[in-house]
Amino acid sequence: MVLLKDLNPDEFQHRLKHQGLRIRCGPYVYNLQSAEQKIIDGLSLLYADFEVILEETFADFHIAMRPSGWSQQLRGVVEFYWDGRCPMNIIEVRHSYAFLEWGMNWCVSIGSDEYLKLHAAVLEKNNKALIMPGLPGAGKSTLCAALTLSGWRLLSDEHALVPLHTGTVVPLCRPVSLKNESIDIIREFDSSAVLSQVAEETHKGRVAHMKADLAPNSHDATPVPTALMIFPQYEAGAEFSLRRKLKTEAFMFAGLHSFNYKLLGETGFDTMTQLMRSVDCFDLRYSSLEEALAAVNHLEAEVFKE
């Protein structure tokens, strides 16, 4: 197995700029192509321990970020290409790495349906998985990053990939996306956290990505049985609350925030039902990250030992 950090820097950049750099992420292979320095720097920092495939074999997603001509190059903008198409607006070069990460998520969200896909963070401990669905602003990624830095294995910050008719999840480990105040919260939480350069003034505000493949088995794509589903909700000044959630409520929330539940029809319903049978569900409302971490670790100790 060849890791990105094993490549000579010249070979890495040549592949990225020309035929593309094939990187394995969980069950998928991305072929990435760009000459932008911010993308070179971001991949070098955050994907150093990812497997690269040197042969020009099949890739699930072909992504390129480049200007379409001299005019765009002079204006400091690039286009996002997915399989040769441009599905997004033009992107400022200073935001190119942040958009690459979003684009990689987007490809999974709309480009594959061999799994039931939930919008959720997923972590593992003692070979059992925790799923954390969340709305934007709920604090999902902040809590996910803190758990990753506290000994949990990250399976995904964005996608719970549930194989059809099972109660397991397939790991898709990639960097954690942090926005605005979350960047400083995580820096203060653990000064050793490896973060990309902050992209300022994006459509989501300030954005940085955290290296999250910190466990020895981070890139093992073996499905993990699920045991716990927590719905986090950060609220400044809120009183801490942890309560058991009805599985019917959890089913409805997860279904509404799935990327393909409706598309899968009866298969999606059956898979979601199987998933709910395998997890205990809780609502977590918090304003203190330390309290949230303590609550999650307490639940892990209680639920995962069963």
C-alpha positions as CSV (number, residue, x, y, z in Angstrom):
1,M,0.0,0.0,0.0
2,V,1.3,3.5,-1.0
3,L,0.3,6.4,1.2
4,L,0.3,10.0,0.0
5,K,3.2,10.9,2.3
6,D,5.3,8.2,0.6
7,L,5.1,10.0,-2.8
8,N,7.9,12.3,-3.9
9,P,6.5,15.8,-3.7
10,D,7.2,16.3,-7.4
11,E,5.4,13.1,-8.4
12,F,2.5,14.0,-6.1
13,Q,2.1,17.4,-7.8
14,H,2.6,16.0,-11.3
15,R,-0.2,13.5,-10.8
16,L,-2.5,16.0,-9.3
17,K,-1.9,18.6,-12.0
18,H,-2.1,16.2,-15.0
19,Q,-3.7,12.7,-15.0
20,G,-5.2,13.1,-11.5
21,L,-4.3,11.7,-8.1
22,R,-6.3,8.7,-7.1
23,I,-7.1,8.6,-3.3
24,R,-9.0,5.9,-1.5
25,C,-11.6,7.1,1.0
26,G,-13.5,4.3,2.7
27,P,-15.4,2.4,-0.1
28,Y,-14.7,5.0,-2.7
29,V,-11.8,6.1,-4.9
30,Y,-11.6,9.8,-5.9
31,N,-9.5,11.0,-8.9
32,L,-8.5,14.6,-8.0
33,Q,-7.0,17.0,-10.5
34,S,-5.9,20.6,-9.8
35,A,-2.8,22.8,-10.1
36,E,-4.0,25.2,-7.3
37,Q,-1.5,25.6,-4.5
38,K,-4.2,25.7,-1.8
39,I,-5.4,22.3,-2.9
40,I,-1.8,21.0,-3.0
41,D,-1.2,22.3,0.5
42,G,-4.5,21.0,1.9
43,L,-4.1,17.5,0.5
44,S,-0.5,17.3,1.6
45,L,-1.5,18.2,5.2
46,L,-4.7,16.4,5.7
47,Y,-4.5,13.3,3.4
48,A,-0.9,12.4,4.1
49,D,-1.9,9.0,5.6
50,F,-4.5,8.1,2.9
51,E,-3.8,5.4,0.3
52,V,-3.0,6.5,-3.2
53,I,-3.5,4.3,-6.2
54,L,-0.8,4.6,-8.8
55,E,-2.4,2.6,-11.5
56,E,-4.9,4.4,-13.7
57,T,-7.8,2.1,-12.7
58,F,-11.4,2.8,-12.0
59,A,-12.3,5.8,-9.8
60,D,-15.8,6.4,-8.4
61,F,-15.6,10.1,-8.7
62,H,-13.5,12.3,-11.1
63,I,-13.1,15.8,-9.7
64,A,-11.1,18.7,-11.2
65,M,-10.8,22.3,-10.0
66,R,-9.3,24.6,-12.6
67,P,-10.0,27.9,-14.4
68,S,-11.8,27.4,-17.7
69,G,-9.5,29.9,-19.4
70,W,-7.1,32.9,-19.1
71,S,-9.9,35.2,-18.0
72,Q,-10.8,33.1,-15.0
73,Q,-7.2,32.6,-14.2
74,L,-6.6,36.4,-14.2
75,R,-9.7,36.9,-12.0
76,G,-8.5,34.4,-9.4
77,V,-11.4,32.0,-9.8
78,V,-11.8,28.3,-10.8
79,E,-14.6,25.9,-11.8
80,F,-15.5,22.6,-10.0
81,Y,-15.8,19.8,-12.6
82,W,-17.5,16.5,-11.8
83,D,-17.1,13.9,-14.5
84,G,-16.4,16.8,-16.9
85,R,-19.5,18.8,-15.9
86,C,-19.7,22.1,-14.0
87,P,-22.6,21.7,-11.5
88,M,-21.6,24.7,-9.3
89,N,-20.9,28.4,-9.6
90,I,-17.4,29.7,-10.1
91,I,-15.2,29.6,-7.0
92,E,-12.6,32.0,-5.7
93,V,-9.2,30.4,-5.6
94,R,-8.8,31.4,-1.9
95,H,-11.8,29.1,-1.2
96,S,-10.7,26.3,-3.5
97,Y,-9.7,23.8,-0.8
98,A,-12.8,24.3,1.2
99,F,-14.9,23.8,-1.9
100,L,-13.0,20.7,-2.8
101,E,-14.0,19.1,0.5
102,W,-17.6,20.2,0.0
103,G,-17.5,18.9,-3.5
104,M,-16.2,15.5,-2.4
105,N,-19.1,15.3,0.1
106,W,-21.6,16.4,-2.6
107,C,-20.5,13.6,-5.0
108,V,-21.3,11.0,-2.4
109,S,-24.6,12.7,-1.5
110,I,-26.0,12.5,-5.0
111,G,-23.7,10.1,-6.9
112,S,-24.2,6.7,-5.3
113,D,-27.2,4.8,-3.9
114,E,-25.8,1.5,-2.9
115,Y,-26.3,2.6,0.7
116,L,-29.0,4.4,2.7
117,K,-27.2,7.7,3.3
118,L,-28.0,9.8,6.4
119,H,-26.6,13.3,7.0
120,A,-24.8,12.5,10.2
121,A,-21.4,12.2,11.9
122,V,-20.4,8.7,12.7
123,L,-17.8,7.5,15.3
124,E,-16.7,4.2,16.6
125,K,-15.5,2.8,20.0
126,N,-15.0,-0.8,20.9
127,N,-16.3,-1.9,17.5
128,K,-19.7,-0.2,17.9
129,A,-20.8,2.9,16.1
130,L,-22.4,6.1,17.3
131,I,-24.5,8.0,14.7
132,M,-25.1,11.8,15.3
133,P,-27.6,13.3,12.9
134,G,-27.8,17.1,13.1
135,L,-29.1,20.2,11.4
136,P,-26.7,23.0,10.4
137,G,-25.7,24.9,13.6
138,A,-26.5,22.0,15.9
139,G,-22.8,21.6,16.9
140,K,-22.5,18.1,15.3
141,S,-19.1,18.7,13.7
142,T,-17.6,20.4,16.8
143,L,-18.7,17.5,19.0
144,C,-17.5,15.1,16.4
145,A,-14.1,16.7,16.2
146,A,-13.7,16.8,20.0
147,L,-14.7,13.1,20.3
148,T,-12.1,12.3,17.6
149,L,-9.5,14.1,19.5
150,S,-10.5,12.2,22.7
151,G,-9.9,8.7,21.5
152,W,-13.0,7.9,19.4
153,R,-12.4,6.7,15.8
154,L,-14.0,8.9,13.2
155,L,-16.0,7.0,10.6
156,S,-17.4,10.1,8.9
157,D,-18.3,13.7,9.6
158,E,-20.9,13.9,7.0
159,H,-22.4,10.6,5.9
160,A,-23.7,7.6,7.7
161,L,-23.5,4.9,4.9
162,V,-25.8,2.1,5.9
163,P,-25.6,-1.0,3.8
164,L,-29.1,-2.0,2.6
165,H,-31.1,-4.2,5.0
166,T,-28.5,-4.0,7.8
167,G,-27.9,-2.2,11.0
168,T,-24.2,-1.4,10.3
169,V,-22.3,1.6,8.9
170,V,-19.5,1.7,6.4
171,P,-16.6,4.0,7.3
172,L,-15.9,7.0,5.1
173,C,-13.1,8.8,7.1
174,R,-12.2,12.2,5.8
175,P,-11.3,15.6,7.4
176,V,-13.9,17.2,9.7
177,S,-15.3,20.5,8.5
178,L,-15.3,23.3,11.2
179,K,-17.0,26.6,10.8
180,N,-16.7,30.0,12.5
181,E,-16.5,29.7,16.3
182,S,-15.9,26.0,16.1
183,I,-12.4,26.5,14.7
184,D,-11.3,28.4,17.8
185,I,-13.2,26.0,20.1
186,I,-11.3,23.0,18.8
187,R,-8.0,24.8,18.8
188,E,-8.5,25.6,22.4
189,F,-9.8,22.1,23.2
190,D,-6.6,20.5,21.8
191,S,-3.7,22.5,20.6
192,S,-2.3,19.5,18.7
193,A,-5.2,19.3,16.3
194,V,-4.0,19.6,12.7
195,L,-6.1,22.2,10.9
196,S,-6.0,23.5,7.3
197,Q,-5.6,27.1,6.5
198,V,-8.8,29.0,7.3
199,A,-10.9,30.0,4.3
200,E,-12.3,33.4,5.1
201,E,-15.6,34.9,3.9
202,T,-17.1,31.8,2.2
203,H,-20.8,31.4,1.9
204,K,-20.7,29.5,5.3
205,G,-18.4,32.0,6.9
206,R,-14.9,31.0,8.2
207,V,-14.1,27.4,7.3
208,A,-11.2,25.1,8.2
209,H,-10.8,21.3,8.1
210,M,-9.3,19.1,10.7
211,K,-7.2,16.0,10.1
212,A,-9.3,13.2,11.6
213,D,-7.6,9.9,10.6
214,L,-6.0,9.6,14.0
215,A,-6.7,5.9,14.9
216,P,-4.5,3.1,13.6
217,N,-7.5,1.6,11.8
218,S,-8.9,4.9,10.5
219,H,-8.9,3.7,6.9
220,D,-10.4,0.2,7.5
221,A,-13.6,0.2,5.5
222,T,-15.1,-2.9,7.3
223,P,-18.8,-2.2,8.3
224,V,-19.3,-1.5,12.0
225,P,-22.4,-2.5,13.9
226,T,-24.4,0.4,15.2
227,A,-25.5,0.8,18.9
228,L,-26.2,4.5,19.6
229,M,-27.9,7.4,17.9
230,I,-27.6,10.9,19.5
231,F,-29.3,14.0,18.2
232,P,-27.0,16.9,19.5
233,Q,-28.2,20.5,19.7
234,Y,-25.8,23.2,20.8
235,E,-27.5,26.3,22.3
236,A,-25.5,29.1,23.9
237,G,-26.4,29.3,27.6
238,A,-28.8,26.4,27.5
239,E,-29.2,24.1,30.4
240,F,-27.8,20.6,29.9
241,S,-30.4,18.0,28.9
242,L,-30.1,14.4,27.9
243,R,-33.3,12.4,27.3
244,R,-34.2,9.2,25.6
245,K,-35.8,9.7,22.2
246,L,-38.6,7.7,20.9
247,K,-37.5,5.5,17.9
248,T,-40.5,6.7,15.9
249,E,-39.2,10.3,16.3
250,A,-35.7,9.3,15.5
251,F,-36.9,7.4,12.4
252,M,-38.8,10.5,11.1
253,F,-35.9,12.9,11.7
254,A,-33.3,10.6,10.2
255,G,-35.5,10.0,7.2
256,L,-36.2,13.6,6.6
257,H,-32.4,14.3,6.7
258,S,-31.4,11.4,4.5
259,F,-29.9,12.0,1.1
260,N,-31.8,9.1,-0.5
261,Y,-34.4,7.6,1.9
262,K,-37.3,8.5,-0.4
263,L,-35.5,7.4,-3.5
264,L,-34.9,3.9,-2.1
265,G,-38.6,3.5,-1.4
266,E,-39.4,0.2,0.4
267,T,-35.8,-0.7,0.6
268,G,-35.0,2.6,2.4
269,F,-37.9,2.0,4.8
270,D,-36.7,-1.6,5.6
271,T,-33.1,-0.4,6.0
272,M,-34.1,2.4,8.3
273,T,-36.3,0.1,10.4
274,Q,-33.4,-2.4,10.7
275,L,-31.1,0.5,11.8
276,M,-33.5,1.7,14.4
277,R,-33.8,-1.8,15.9
278,S,-30.0,-1.7,16.5
279,V,-29.6,1.7,18.2
280,D,-30.7,3.4,21.4
281,C,-31.7,7.0,20.7
282,F,-31.2,10.2,22.7
283,D,-31.6,13.9,22.4
284,L,-28.6,15.9,23.8
285,R,-29.0,19.7,24.4
286,Y,-25.9,21.5,25.6
287,S,-23.9,24.7,25.9
288,S,-20.7,23.2,27.4
289,L,-18.6,21.0,25.1
290,E,-17.1,19.3,28.2
291,E,-20.6,18.4,29.5
292,A,-21.5,17.0,26.0
293,L,-18.4,14.9,25.9
294,A,-19.0,13.5,29.4
295,A,-22.6,12.6,28.4
296,V,-21.6,10.8,25.2
297,N,-18.8,8.9,27.0
298,H,-21.3,7.9,29.8
299,L,-23.8,6.6,27.2
300,E,-21.0,4.7,25.4
301,A,-20.1,3.0,28.7
302,E,-23.7,2.1,29.4
303,V,-25.0,1.2,26.0
304,F,-22.0,-0.3,24.3
305,K,-21.4,-2.8,27.1
306,E,-24.9,-4.3,26.5
